[in-house]
Amino acid sequence: MKKVILLLLTILSYSACTQAQIIETDSKMRTVIQEPEKPKSPRFTYFTAKVGGGLFSDGYGESTCPSANIELGVMRKLNDRGLYFGGKIGGLILSVYDPAIDHVENDSFIFRIGPTLGLIKPLKDNLDFDGHIGIAYGYSHSITTSYFNAELGAGVWYNKYFVGIEFQEYLYDSSQYGILLNLGIRF
């Protein structure tokens, strides 16, 4: 019986020793594999300043009047496809034609403020296409009326400089419409 007990103790001590072994390794590196995230296109907010000039119809279809404009704006990118929302504030100096006296009566300053919605798409390095639509509330002291102005424009940004063309229509009793050439900068 002593032999059986001795054999059992040997087996138990051997099994206890095998389970109590400590395995050490010199390697301390751990590799974690994760899926790479898609790079996100950076969102942007730009402030803009534009000046320009052009020709507008007189509203009666008899002549064209020279004009000049200035505006300050903001553009905020909405998604990775180039869609942006913005706003502008500015004015237009417009010559007012009076057909009764058959000449330009005076120059009026038209104050404008309103939102724009646009799309910027890269064409080449540092060259982006910009197309936009907008509507603005306008007021002129000399015309003594308030009205809305609709615009459709397109142009290109080279780095931070802009060159573009806009078609605008002023919606009041005798609607004036015209084309403006604009130069601008963003910062």
Disulfide bonds with the S-S distance in Angstrom:
none
